[in-house]
């Protein structure tokens, strides 16, 4: 065992550490098939770990690393197991809400009040903004609630997935009470983490501009790139566009009998309350720790797991008392809910394994060296540079929180005690870049959850969302250059909003010109 812990691969902390995730991403984008792409990336990571292309290559080391340290390792991690249990319970609750008639009743209620495609999209955005506790929770809840509504207004599953994704992490990263805020504060050592997080919110240009751009795209009815094809097809009745529609018959058990809107609202409210209680419980709130500190120090996966379990139990009894779903039918939802989550669980497991391969090859150390090397001569440009590095790292590894863990300590060590404002801007740039890279990465857990929530083909979601993310990222990059020089959050944000507005208007003009010429 000691030999395994002391083993350092020959390719450690070199550019080769980023090759496995890059191969997985490129293959996924080319083949539109995520399972085999992730697995090939994992295998390459294992081979590199065993010393491929060197004189010390060990096939045995590669194989044992892939399975023992990779697949078995990530499935032995309590945090990962907590997330998987949380996902399964959410799948069970969605199944219960469908069978009880809550989803059908809400769909009927919403169809009478939401008359337009724009209205259906705006309500989806509003719901996404209200569920700011956790991005997984956000993705799956908004998806299950709004799918019937968006389907009735012929909005493509790809567009719903984009709306869900754009109101998940970008909302959570600017919400003080969220699992993301807790994660960020945990990475800011030797400083008041929560205070740093609060000060960074006005500088989080990518998150703020993403929400602004999303509203503009919906209100101005702007669709471009692959998304336009999906939306045009949806208007003709095809919500999926591609032949692969893995969720086309996913909800045959929607019942519209005795169910009322309360049968959807009560479980969701219970879930929110129980998850908050679960998260502050893990932070020591009930042992005397103040609320904010308890939330900052919480164990989000465990808190969400405990909260969702108690919310499920409450929902089972609530439905039994209301006589809309007997105990037997509630428990029949357990295998159904699990089955609905299998695709997301499989992709998540592979994505986590790929990340473990990347970590074992020293990706953190390699990127840390690059950033430290750039921090001296390019000080005013550092926020913009950190933004780009964070995008690349999160895109390649598929994790925002992992990117926080790598870059935030570097930023704190660089500026702590010397330039507090630049530290805040740079930390915010790291957070924004991490969310941006995570937002468009095909191996990101949040992107996977958005696909699952919208019941959209995963690679359809990735390919349709990418142009929208790139547009916002380009404008955000400019705002960080400005912020690095003027050290003020408001002026760059105003310039960013103006640039974003002009860009979207220009895109609409170009799209309209193409349509009129075709």
N, C-alpha and C positions, 0 to 999 in steps of 0.2 A: 504493500500500500504506500510505504514511504517513497519507493522508487517512482510510483505514478505521480505523487504530488511534487516530486523534485524534477520530473522530466520537463525539459524545455525544448520545444521543436526547433529545428534548424532555421525554419522560416519565420520564427517568432518576431513580432513587432516590425514586420516589413510590409511593403505594399501587397504582398501575396496574401496577407491576412484579410484583405477586402475582396479578393477574387471570388471566393465561394458565393457570397451573397450577390455579387454583381452578375455572376454566371446565372444564378437562379432567377434574378430579375429579368435579365435579357432573354432567357429561354421562355419565361412566363409571358413576356410581351410578344415574343415571336410566335410561340405555339398556342397561346391562349389557354394553356393547360397548367394549372398551378401545382397540382400534387407531384407530378413527375419532375417539374422544374425545381421545386424545393428539395426533393429527394436527391437529385443530381448535385445540387449545391452542397447538401450535407455530405455526400460521398466525397466530393472534391475536398471539402474541409477536413474530413477524416484522413484522406490520403496525404494532404499537405502536413497534417499533424504528425503522421508517421514518417515524414521525411521524403516525400516523392521528389524525384529529380536530384536527389542527393545520394551520396555513397552509403548513408546510414539508414536507408529506407527499410521500414518494418511493416509488412502487411498485417501482421498480428496486432501491432500497436494501433494501426488505422482502424481495423474492424472493431476491436474492443473499445476504442475511443468513441466510435459512432454509436455503439449500443449502450455501453456502460455509462460513459460520461455524457452522451448525447440523449438518446431517446429515454433510457431508464432514468438518467439524471434529472431531466426536466419534468418527468412524470413522478419523481420522488420529491420534488420541491413543494413544500406546503403551500406557498403562495400560488403556484400554478394550479395545484389541485383545488385550492379555494376558488380560483377563477372558473375552473371547469365545472365545479359543483354549482356555482352561481349561475353559469350559463344554462346548465341542465334544469335548474329550478325555474329560471325564467322561461325556458321552453315549455315546462310543465304548466306554468301559470298562464302562458299564452293559450295553450291547448284548453285549459279549464275555462278561460274567458270566452273562447270560441264556442265550446260546448254549452256553456251556461247561457249563451245568447247575448252576452255583453258586447262583444265586438260587432255582432249583427245589429243590435239595437243602436249602438253608437253610429254605425254606418248609415242607418235609416235616419237617425236624428240629424247627422251632419249633412246628408244629401238634401234635406229639406231647407237647410240654412246656408249651405255653401253652394252657390249656383255656378261658379266659374272655375276654370282651371287655375287661374291666378289665385283665387280665394283658397282653393285646396292646398296650393303650395305655400301660401302665407301662413295658413293654420299649421302646416307641418313645421315651418320655421319657428313659429311661436311655441309650439309644444317642445321642440328641440331646445329652445332657449330656456324654457321653464324647468327642464330636467337636467340640471347642471351638476348633480352630485358626482356622477361617474359616466365616462364615455361609453362603456359597455352597456350599462343600464339605459343610457340615452338611446343608443343605436337600436336595441332590441325593442324597447317600449314604443318609441316613435314609429318604428316600422310596423309593429303589430297593430297599433291603433290606427295609423293613417293609411295603410295599404288598401283597405276596402274603399276609402274615400278617394284616394288618388286613382285607383283602378276605375272607379265609376266616372271619373272626369277624363279618362284616357290619357293619363300621365304615365310615361314609360317608367319601368322599374329602375332603369339606369338614372333617370332624373330624381326619383325618390331617394335612391342610394346616395346621390350627390348631396341632396338637401340634408339627409341624415348625417353624412360624414362632415359636412360643413358646419353643422350645429352641434357636433359632439365634442371633439377635442378643442376646437377654437372657443367654444363656450366654457368648457371646463377649465381651460388654462387662464381665463380671466375671471373665474368665480372664486372668491376667497374660501367658500365652504365647498370643497370638492376633493376627490381623491387625488387629483392632479396637484392642487395647492399643497396638500399634505406631502406628496412626493417631492415637490420642488423644495419646500422648506427643509426637508430632511437632507438635501444635498448641499445646503448652504451652511457650511461649518464655520465656527468662530464668528458668526454674525447672527443677528436676530432674523431667523429665516422667514418668519411670517411677515415682519415689517418689510424685508427686502422684496418679498413676493408682492405685497400691496403697492409698493413704489414702482414695481416693474410693469404693472398693468397698463398705465397710459403709454408705455413704450412698446407694447406688444402689437406692433403694426400689422403683422400678418393675420393675427386672430381678428383684430378690429376690422381690417379691410376685407377679410373673407366674409364676415357677416354683412358688411355694407355692400360688397359686390353681389352676394347672393340675393339680397333684396332687390338690387338694381336689375339683375338678370331676370328675376321673376316679374317685377313690375313692368319693365320695358319689353318683356317677352323676347329676350335675346337668347338664342341657342346657336351654337357653332361647333365646328369639328364633328367628331363621331356622335356627339350628343344630339345634334340636329337630325341625323338619320333616325335615331331611336325615337325622338319626339315626333317626327313626321310619320313614322310607322305606327306609333301609339295612337295618333289621331285617326288612323285608318283601322284601329282595333287590335293591332299587334303590339302588346306591351313589352315584348322581349327582344324582337328584331332577329336574334340569332336562333338557329335550330336548337341549340342547347338551352333548355328551360327546366333546370333541375327542380324548381319549386312550383311548376305549373299546376300541379294537383296537390299542393301541400296542405291545404285546409279544406278537405271535404266534409269536416265535421262541424262546420258553423251552423248553429241552431238559432232560429229566430223565434222560439216559442215564448216562454215566460220571461226571457231576459229583458232587462231594462238598462238604461245608460249607467245606472248606479252599479251594475254588475261588472262594468269595466272601470269606472272611476274609483270605486272602493278598493279593489285590489292594487291599483296603481298608487293611490294615496298611502295605503298600508305599506306598500313596498318602499316608498320614499321615506316614510317615518321610521320604519323598522331598520332600513339601511343606515340612516343617520345615527340611530341609537346604537346599532351594531358597530359602526365606525368609531364613535366616541367611547364606546365600551372598551374597544381594543386600545384606545389611547389613554385609558385610566380615568375617565370622567367620573365613574361611580366609585372611585377610590379617592376622590378629592381633587383631581387635576382640573384646572379651569377649562371651560368649553373650547376656547380657541386653541389652547395648548394641546388638549386632548385630540382635537381634529388634526392638528399639525403632526402629532406623533402617532396617529392611528395606523393600524395594519389594514389597509383598504381591502385586500382580497379576503381576509378573515372576516372583517366587518360586513362586507357585502354578502358573504356566504351565510353568516349567522342571521343577518337581517332578512335576506330573501327566504331563508327556511321558515322563520317565524311568520313572515308575510304569507307564505304559502299555507301554513297551518291555519292562520286566521281566515284566509280566503276559503279554505275547505269548509270550515264551520259556518262562515257567513253564507255560503251557497246552500249548505244543508238547512240552515234556519230559514232562509228565503224560499226553500223548496224548489230551486231552479236546477240543482245538480246534486243528486244523492252521493253519499260517501263512496259507494262502489264505482260510480262513473268518474268521480274526482280522482280516485286512485288508478283508474284505467288510463288516465292522462299521463301517468308517470312514464311508461315505456314510449308513448307517442311523443311526449315532449323531449325525451332523450333522443329518439330517432331524428326529430327535426333539427337537433343541434349537432348531429354527427359530422356533417360536412365542415362546419365551423371548428369543431373540436379537432378534427384531423388536420386541417390547415394550421390551426394554432400550434398544435404539437410539433408539426414539421418546422414552423417558423421559429419556435422557441429552440428547437434542436439546432437549426442553422445558426441562431444567435450564439448558442453555446460553442459551436465550432469556431465562430468568428472570435469570441472572447478567448478561447484557448490558444488562438494563433497570435494574440497580442494586438488586436485592432485598437484597443484603448490607448495603449502605450504609443503606437505608431501615430495616431491622430494627435495625441497630447504633444508629441515632439514637433509636429507640423505647426500647431497653434502657438506653442511657446517660441518657436523660431520666428514667427511673424509678428509677435507682440511688440518688439522693440521699435522697428523702423516705420511701422505703419499704424501708429497709435490712433489717429483720428479715423482711420478706415477700419479699425479693428472690429467695431460692431457689425459692419457690413460683411467683413471677412468671416467672423464667427457665425453670422447668419447663413452664409454659403456652406461653411464647413458642417454646420449642424444639419442643414438640408441633406447634404451628401451622406453624412453618417447615418441619419435616421432613415433615409431612403435605402441605403445599402443594408442596414441591419434590421429595419422594420420595427424599431422601437424608439419612442420618444423618451421614455423614462431612462433607458440605457444611455441615450445621448445626453440627457441632463447629468447623469452620473459621471460621464466622462468629461464634459466641458465646463460645467458650473464650478467644480472645485478648482479648475485651472484659472478661470476668470477671477474667482475670489482670491486666490493666491497672488494673482498679478496686480490687482487693484486695491485689495483690502488695506485700509490705513493710509492710502496715498491719494486716491481719486475715487471717492464714493459714488459720485454721479456717473462716471464712466463705468464703474462696476455694475451699477443698476442697469444702464443701457445695454451693456454687454451680456448680462444675465438674461435680460429680456430678449435680446437678439438670439441667444442660444435657445431659449424657450420657443420663440417664434419659428426659428429654423427647424427645430426638432418636430414641431407640430406640422410644419409644411412638408418636410421629408416623409414623415409618418403618414401624412394625408394622402400622398400620391404613390406610396410604395405598395406594390402588390403583395409583399410579405408582411405588411403591418397588421397587427391584431385589430386595431381600430378600423382599418379599411375592410378587413375580413368580416368584422361585426356589422359594419354598415351594409355590406352585401347580404349578410344573413338576415338583418333586420328588414331590408327591402325585398328579400327573397329574389335577388337579382344574381345572374351569372357573375361570378367574381371578376373575371377578366373584362367583361363588359363594363362593369363599374370602374375599374382601373383606367381603361382606355378612354372612356367618355369623360371622366373627371380630370384627367391629366392636363388638357389645354386650359381649363378654368383655373387650376392650381398654378400653372406656370404664369398666367397673366397677373394674378395677385402677387405671386412671389417676385416678379420683376419690379412691380411698383413698390413693394415692401423693401426691396434691396436699395432702391433710390432713397427711400425715407430713412434708412439706417445710415446711409452715407451722410445725409444732412444732419441727422441727430448726433453723429460722431463729432461734428464741428460746432454745432450751436448749443448742445446740451439742454435742449428744451423739448418736452414731449408734444406740445400743442402744434407748433409750426410745421414740423414734418408730417404730422397726422393730417393737417388741413391740406398741405401740398399733396399728400397721398390720396386723399379723398377726391381732390380736383383731378389729379392724373387718372385715377380709377374711373371717374365719371366720363372723362374725355375718351379714355380707351374703350369703354363699353359702348359709347355712342358711335365711335369709329368702327368697332366690330359690327354693330348693328347695320351701319351704312354699307359696309363691305358685303355682308350677308345678303342684304336686300338687293344690292347691285347684281350679285351673282344670280339671285333668283329671277330678277327681271331680264337678265341676259340669256338665261337658260330656256 
